[in-house]
């Protein structure tokens, strides 16, 4: 079972589906979902396999395709419900990678918002490309070692520590599938990325370097692509001090695409 929470309103303009990052869960995006509601959007949040309240071995994955295909099931279901309104995907970190992968594998949504996305193999994971990760797949990694790079706001970090749905460990199988094989697949098929997209990234991101977004936007085939770089922002910009301002940028970008879609429909 995939855990999903719907934030539906009357007379929405479009639907935004949120894909969370590695080791976290969809509940952390409730405030963002409610703000999007206030701006006229239906929102769907869900937990990836092996995360939060969804099924699957904690912090593991069989194939990176599983994450993409789960999202496709959610998109298909929403298309039957929302009366042909537009659908956008908002993904953060690993979720950002997932929505980028979705754009090249399915490409049947109306826009992508990619936040601090892992679209480039992290330097500390490159060794797995050399030695392989099959024999190391059950080796655990303590997720807490990354906490200090997430946000500047100590309240965010403290809340993470107390959150029982946050994964305390993940496995090499997940790292290898997503950040080695998944990114290899993305680069191999990047010419298929034709969906409108907004990339956002912070210059002080200590988990996924800003170069990831700078490089991927140059490779994709989309003719509607925007990159917004935020000075001194950490990995979790939307949960940090300037999160509300950055979310306004996202809303304005989506508003503009929705307006264009219906103007020229």
C-alpha positions, -999 to +999 in steps of 0.1 A: +000+000+000+012+035-009+002+061+017-014+091+000-030+122+015-052+144-007-056+182-001-086+189-024-105+222-026-134+235-046-128+250-080-091+243-082-070+255-111-048+224-113-033+196-093+002+196-078+016+162-067+045+163-043+073+138-041+094+140-010+131+134-005+151+105+007+147+093+043+118+117+049+080+115+044+050+134+030+038+147+063+067+173+062+049+190+033+016+197+049+023+234+053+033+237+017+002+218+006-021+241+026-004+272+011-009+257-024-046+251-015-049+288-005-036+297-040-061+276-058-044+242-062-054+207-054-025+189-038-016+152-034+013+141-012+024+105-008+052+084+008+077+066-015+081+029-011+101+020+020+094+055+035+069+070+059+036+050+061+040+032+027+048-005+024+083-018+015+115-025+034+126+006+052+153+025+033+156+000+005+144-003-031+143-031-057+147-008-087+146+029-092+118+023-117+096+014-088+096+049-076+087+063-110+060+038-116+043+044-083+041+081-092+027+071-126-002+052-109-010+083-088-009+105-119-032+081-138-057+081-109-057+118-106-063+122-144-096+103-140-106+125-111-097+161-118-118+167-149-089+173-173-072+200-153-035+203-155-011+183-134+022+194-121+049+174-102+069+190-074+098+169-062+125+176-036+160+160-035+155+123-044+119+132-051+133+158-075+152+130-092+120+110-094+101+138-111+130+143-136+130+106-143+092+107-147+096+134-174+118+112-195+100+079-189+064+091-191+063+128-199+025+130-196+022+159-171+020+196-176+050+208-156+078+198-133+092+217-103+126+203-093+139+213-059+175+206-049+172+175-072+197+147-072+203+147-110+240+141-107+258+113-089+271+127-056+309+127-053+307+103-022+286+078-042+308+077-074+329+049-059+298+027-063+300+031-101+335+016-099+331-012-075+294-018-080+269-019-052+252-053-055+275-070-029+272-040-006+234-035-010+226-045+026+252-021+041+233+005+062+241+043+062+232+065+092+210+092+077+217+115+107+251+124+094+234+146+068+212+166+092+235+196+096+234+202+058+196+202+056+186+237+069+199+267+088+168+268+111+176+248+143+139+243+148+137+223+116+167+202+126+153+195+161+119+186+147+135+161+123+153+144+152+120+139+170+101+127+139+096+090+142+087+087+105+121+100+094+144+071+085+174+067+108+192+045+082+191+037+046+209+011+025+234+010-003+208-007-024+187+026-024+217+048-029+230+027-058+196+023-075+187+060-073+220+079-075+240+056-098+216+036-120+187+061-119+210+090-128+226+069-156+191+063-170+183+100-167+214+110-186+209+084-213+173+095-219+176+132-212+167+142-248+132+129-240+126+156-214+103+180-231+080+190-202+080+226-189+103+227-159+114+250-130+147+241-113+154+256-079+186+252-060+206+268-032+243+278-036+251+264-001+235+230-006+259+206+011+240+175+000+233+180-037+257+205-052+240+233-072+260+222-103+235+193-106+206+217-116+229+239-137+241+209-157+208+191-162+189+221-175+215+224-203+209+188-214+171+186-215+151+192-247+123+212-231+118+247-247+102+260-215+129+257-188+138+280-159+166+278-133+164+298-101+195+299-079+191+311-043+222+325-027+233+309+006+203+285+008+208+250+021+193+218+009+158+221+023+150+256+011+113+252+013+114+243+050+140+269+060+138+306+068+130+318+033+108+289+024+076+311+020+093+334-004+107+305-025+072+289-025+058+322-039+083+319-068+070+283-075+033+294-073+040+323-097+057+299-122+028+275-120+002+303-123+019+315-155+018+280-171-018+274-161-028+308-175-010+301-208-025+266-210-061+279-207-055+310-228-043+291-258-065+260-253 
